[in-house]
Amino acid sequence: MAATIQFKPQQKGRWVSGYQLEQLLTEAKDDIYSNKKALTIVVQARANAPINTLIRLINVANQLDEKGVSVTLDFSGKTNKLLGYCETMGFFDCLADGVKFKSPNGVNKVSRVKKIGNSYISINKISGSVHDKTLPKKLAKKITEKIPKITEEQRSELYIQFFSLFSELTRNVCEHSQTELNGLAALQIYKNRAEIVVCDSGIGLLESLKPSLASHNAAYTGYSDVELILEMLTKGISSKEGDQGGNGLCTCFHHAKLTNSDMHIRLADTYYHFFKVAEKPNLVDSLMVSEELLELTGTFISFAVPFNK
């Protein structure tokens, strides 16, 4: 029988967070690959989730599909409010062809084409080989246009920060992911914050860096994964010799500090949570680490950017 996950909040009225989804997947990871290698995720009728969780769900479904796991997303519960939101944002268009989904109308009976609707959402596929240079401008503009009660000078400064962030992260997907699977760039504008997600299914940030420890990054030999992440954020160490960009991570962390964002990095089977990074003089004090998660490839980076710092 297929492993089954109930996609629902832990408490009534709350949303399913990215961290909660990770917990559900971790609990089921042994069953996912046993017997028929199948996973059904039952989306409860009253479930709701932020963009961070939904992009992670797409990423998980696509990677498991590539590994030969039969994945079904079951939205067939009566009056499933999350189904309409997913149709509006283009969720189903981003799923691999092998991933099945159920709606009240039957299997695969929803449109993969994004519906005209909420202008506060944007989800975009990123090719692993072609860098769309127009995408960072489009996403940065969408965020800054929706921020309330700021001056035009502040709006201009934030545009530059968001453009730089998206430019670094989407370029990294093209340059480093080394996979045929599409990456994703997404954002959601909420009343008091924006959530930003960029992810791929490639070789992963640390896997890209570690071969360089035998050459131009020999000074970091013996560092733990956590220590390497902290150095990449603050010092800009890079897998490319002579490049001090740290795969763009250092630049992204700089902008996270400017906006006092929460920053999340998900690699292999570990999740690094950085909370309100501008408020902690020592970066490690803002960090919480979750380990032994469902093994995934690639790099998943997200930011929760408050409009009022």
N, C-alpha and C positions, 0 to 999 in steps of 0.2 A: 504493500500500500504506500501511497505517497505520504511524505512528511507534510503536515498541515500546520500553518501558522495562523492564529487569529489576530488580524490587524485591527486592534482596538486600543483606546487609551486605558491607562492603568486606573484612572479615576474618572468618574462621570463628569462630563463637561470639559475635560482637558483634551489636548491634542496628542497625537502619537508623535513623539519627538524622534529625532535621528538616533539618539542614544537608546531609546526604548526599542526601536526597530533592530538595532545591533544586538540587544539582549535577546529578542525573540529569535533571531537568526542563529545566535550562539547556542541557544538551548536546543535548536533543531539540527545543528550542523552534522551530527553523526547520522541522523536518520535521512538527511537529504541525499547522501551518496549510497545508502544501503538499498538492497532489493532492486527496485525498478528505477532508482535514481530520479526521483520526481519530487516536486515541491508545489503545493497549493497554498496560496496566500489568500485567506478569506477576509475581504474588507468588510467590516461590520457596517450595517446600514447608517449608523450615526457617527462613524469615525470621521475625524478630520485630521489634517496634517499640514505642516508648513512645507515650503518648497524644498528645504534641505532634506526632509525625509523622503519626499516623492522622487527627487532626483536620485537619491541613494537607492530607492526601490527599483527604478529603471536600470541603474548600473548593475545591481545584484542580479536582476532577472536576465539581462543580456549576457553577463559573464557566465552564469550557470547554464544558460542555453548553449553557449559556445562549448562548454565542457560536457555537453550531452545530457544535461539534466532537463527533464520535461517540466517546464514552469507554467503554472496557470494562476492568473490573477482573477479572483472571483468577486465581482461587484454585483452579484445577482440578488443581494438582499433588497427587500422592498424599500422604495424611496431612499435610495443610496445617494446622499447629497454630495459625496466626494466624487462620484462618477461624473457629474456635470462639470465640476471644477477641472477634473483631469481632461475632459474633452475640450474645454475652453483653452487650457494651457498648451494643448498639443502633446500631452503625455503619451497617447497611444501611438502616435507617429514615430516616437523615439524608441519604441520597443523593437527588438529583433523580430524577424518574420516568424521565427519558431515559437515565440512566447504567445500562449493562448490567454484570452481574457473572456470572462463571462459577464453578461449584463442581464437585467430582467427580460430582455428580448431574446437571449440565447447566446451561444458561443460566438465570439468575434463579431457581435452585432452592434458595435459602436464605430463611429467614424475615426479613422486614423488622421483625418485632416483637421487642423486646428479650426475651431469655430470662432466667428467674430464675437468678441465679448470683452472681458476684463482687460483694460489697457495697463493695469498695474502688474501684469505678469509677462515674462518673456522667457522662452526656452529655445535654445538653438543648438543644433548639432555642430560639432567641430571635426573636420576631417583630420586624420592623422598625417596627411601629406601636404595639404594646401592650406595656407594661413589666410583666412579672410580678414584683411586689414580694416574693413569697414565695421566689423562687429563690435570692437571695443568702443568706437565712437557712438554707435547706436545704443549700446547698453548704458554707457556713462550718461548719455543725454536723457535716457528714459528715467534713470534714478534722480538726477538733479532737477528735472522738471517737476517732480512730484514732492520735493521737500518743502514743507510749509514754513512760513515765518522766518525766512532768511533774506539777507540783502543779495543783490545781484553780484556783488564782489565775492561774497561767501559762496554763492552758487557756482561762480566761475572757478574758484579755488577747489571746490569739491569735484567739479567736472574733471579737472586735471588729475586729481588723485584717483578717481574712479577709472578714468581712461587708462592711466598708467597701470593700475591693478589688472584690469581686464586684458590689456595689451600683453603684459608679462605672462599671465597665466595661459591665455589662449595660444600664444606663441610657443610656450613650453610643451603644450599638447602636441603641436606639429613637429617640434624638433626632437622631443625625447620619448614620446610614448611608444613608438615602434610597434604599432598594432593596426590591424585592419578595422577594428571596432571603432565606431565614432565616439569622440568625447562629447561632453555637454557643457554648455555655459548657460546659466539661468539666473534670474532675479525675480524677486517678489517685493513689491512696495506695500508696506503695512502703515498703519496710522502713525507710529512713532519710530519706525526703523525700516531698514532695507535688509533683505537677506540675499546674499550673493553666493553662487556655487559654480565652481569649475572642476570638472573631473575627467579622467580618462581611464582606460583599461589596459594601459601599457606596462612597462617593466617596473615602474615605481621610482619614487624620488631617491630613496636610499640605495636601491639596487643600481641606479644610474651612477650614484656617487662613489660607492665602495670600491670599484676597480681602480679609481684614481688614488686611493690611499697607498698604493704601492709605488706611486710616482710623485706627482707634484703636490699631493696632499698627505705626504708621509707623516707630517707633524700630528695628524689626527688618528694615526694608527692606534688601536686599543681603545678608542672612544666608544662608549655605548651608543645605541641608537638614539636615545634621548639626548645625549650630549651632542651628537652630530646634528640633530634637528635644531637645538639651541644655537649651535655655531652657525648653521646655515641662515637662521633668522637674523642673527646679530652681526656676524662677520662676513657673510656672503660667500662662503666657500662653494666652489663649483666643480662639477665633474670635468669641465673643459679647462685645460691649462691656459692661464693668462686671463681667464674670465672671472671677474670678481662679483658676478651677479647672483651667484648662489641659486641658479635656475630660476631667477626672478623672485625667489622667496624672500630675500632680504628687502627688496623694494616693496613687496606686498606687506611685510611686517611693519615697515616704516609707515605706510599709509594706515595700517590697522591702529598703530599707536596714535597717529594724528586724529583719528576719529573715535578713539577709545572703544574699538570693536572687540567682540569675541571672535576668536579665530580657531578653526577646527581643521586638523589634518588627519586624514585616514589613510594608512598605508598597510599593505599586507594583512596582518591580523591585529594591528594596533591602532588606537585612536587617541590622538593628542588634542586635548581641549585646553585652549588658552582663554581665560576670562578677563575682560576689561583690562587689556594689556597696558594701557596708559597709567593705570593706578598702582602698578606694582614696579618699584625700582628694580627688583630682581625678577627677571622673566620667569624663572623656575617657580616663583611663588604664585604665579597665575595659572600654573599648569596642573591638569589632572590627566592621568593616563589610564586607558582601558586596554587590557591585553587579552590574548587568547580568543579573539573574535573569529567569525567565519572568514576563512582565508580568501582574499580577493587580490587581484592584480591592480596595478596602476596607482594613481594619486587622486585623492578626493580632498579638495580644499574649499572651505566655506567661511563666510564672514557674516556676522550679525552687526550691522552698522547702526548705532542709535542716531536719530536726528537731533537729539538734545544731549550733548556730551556731558 
